[in-house]
Amino acid sequence: MAILDILHFPDTRLRTKAKSVAKVDDAIRQTVKNMFETMYAAPGIGLAATQVNIHHRIIVIDVSSDQNEPLCLINPELVARDGEEEMEEGCLSVPGYYETVRRAERIRVCALNEAGESFTLEADGLLAVCIQHEIDHLDGKLFVDYLSPLKRNRIRTKLEKQSRQEAQTARETSPAI
């Protein structure tokens, strides 16, 4: 397995709409394993393939406190939404920022598992929010898109500055060849 690099906002690759997985094969299963390893190491509770620059419709989730309930959804499709709730969200691609987002309270999603078998899942609470958040990633949407333009631009500016500072520090501390 391998830990993958997570793209950070405002990287334009995060806006790529992911393509459906045509066939769940060993390569897809390896991607799923790598995504779980990356998500747990981050640490996070959800990760979409788009976030690691893989543009297939794959998400991995584990909202359990013990990280022992892994859930993989390949080609997820929201087929029902009900109610509305607000919950504070964060994102591995927008590190250090948390904002309240309004989403459906209950959902039904159809997907394939790692074996390529179709299943339907009904979810509410944190799991429902997490699934909706990760499906947004597959559609090229980020949770900051639910914020006002002012808040979104402030976050963008701070993350761009932080990225420049990290790059400068890396250049200054790299050994000369």
SVG drawing of the C-alpha trace seen along z (x, -y; Angstrom):
<svg xmlns="http://www.w3.org/2000/svg" viewBox="-37 -39 63 48">
<polyline fill="none" stroke="black" stroke-width="0.4" points="0.0,0.0 1.0,-3.6 0.1,-6.9 -1.0,-9.3 -0.5,-13.0 -3.6,-15.0 -4.4,-18.0 -5.1,-21.3 -7.5,-24.0 -7.2,-26.0 -5.5,-23.4 -7.6,-23.3 -7.4,-19.5 -9.9,-19.4 -12.5,-20.8 -12.2,-17.8 -15.4,-15.8 -14.5,-12.1 -15.4,-9.4 -17.3,-6.3 -15.3,-3.1 -16.0,-0.8 -14.8,2.4 -13.8,3.1 -10.5,4.9 -7.3,5.4 -6.0,1.9 -9.2,0.3 -9.0,2.5 -5.3,1.3 -6.4,-2.3 -9.1,-1.7 -6.4,-0.3 -4.1,-3.2 -7.0,-5.7 -7.8,-4.1 -4.2,-4.2 -4.0,-7.8 -7.2,-8.8 -6.3,-7.1 -2.8,-8.6 -4.1,-12.1 -6.1,-11.6 -9.6,-11.9 -13.0,-10.3 -13.5,-10.5 -11.5,-10.7 -12.6,-11.0 -10.3,-9.8 -10.3,-13.3 -8.5,-14.6 -5.5,-12.3 -5.6,-13.2 -7.3,-10.0 -10.3,-11.0 -12.5,-7.9 -15.7,-7.8 -14.4,-6.2 -14.8,-7.3 -13.7,-5.8 -15.2,-6.6 -14.8,-5.5 -16.7,-7.6 -16.2,-5.2 -14.1,-6.4 -11.9,-3.3 -11.4,-3.4 -12.8,0.1 -15.8,-0.5 -14.3,-1.1 -16.8,-1.9 -16.0,-2.0 -18.4,-3.4 -17.5,-3.0 -19.7,-5.0 -21.9,-6.3 -25.2,-7.8 -27.5,-9.7 -31.0,-8.4 -32.9,-10.0 -32.5,-12.9 -34.7,-13.9 -34.7,-16.7 -32.1,-19.3 -29.4,-19.8 -26.4,-22.0 -23.1,-20.5 -19.6,-21.8 -17.4,-20.4 -13.7,-20.2 -11.7,-18.8 -8.4,-17.2 -8.0,-19.4 -8.8,-22.5 -6.6,-21.8 -7.3,-23.7 -10.6,-25.2 -14.1,-24.3 -17.4,-25.9 -21.0,-25.1 -22.7,-23.6 -26.3,-22.7 -27.0,-19.3 -29.7,-16.6 -30.3,-15.0 -31.0,-11.5 -29.9,-10.0 -30.0,-6.8 -27.1,-6.0 -26.5,-3.2 -22.9,-2.1 -20.5,0.8 -18.3,2.2 -14.6,3.4 -15.9,6.7 -17.9,4.9 -21.2,5.8 -24.0,3.4 -25.6,2.2 -27.9,-0.4 -27.2,-2.3 -29.4,-4.5 -27.6,-7.0 -28.2,-9.9 -26.1,-12.1 -22.4,-12.3 -22.3,-9.4 -24.9,-11.1 -23.0,-14.4 -19.7,-12.6 -21.1,-10.8 -22.6,-14.0 -19.3,-15.8 -17.2,-13.1 -19.7,-12.8 -19.3,-16.6 -15.6,-16.1 -16.3,-13.6 -18.3,-16.3 -15.6,-18.9 -17.2,-20.7 -15.7,-21.6 -17.3,-22.5 -16.0,-26.0 -18.3,-26.4 -21.2,-26.5 -19.6,-29.6 -19.9,-33.2 -17.4,-34.4 -15.7,-36.6 -15.1,-33.6 -14.0,-31.4 -11.5,-34.0 -10.1,-34.5 -9.5,-30.8 -7.9,-30.7 -5.6,-33.6 -4.4,-32.1 -3.8,-28.6 -1.9,-30.1 0.3,-32.1 0.9,-29.1 1.8,-27.0 4.3,-29.7 5.9,-29.8 6.2,-26.0 7.9,-26.0 10.3,-28.7 11.2,-26.8 11.8,-23.7 14.1,-25.5 16.0,-27.0 16.5,-23.7 17.3,-21.5 20.9,-20.4 22.9,-21.8 24.0,-19.2"/>
</svg>
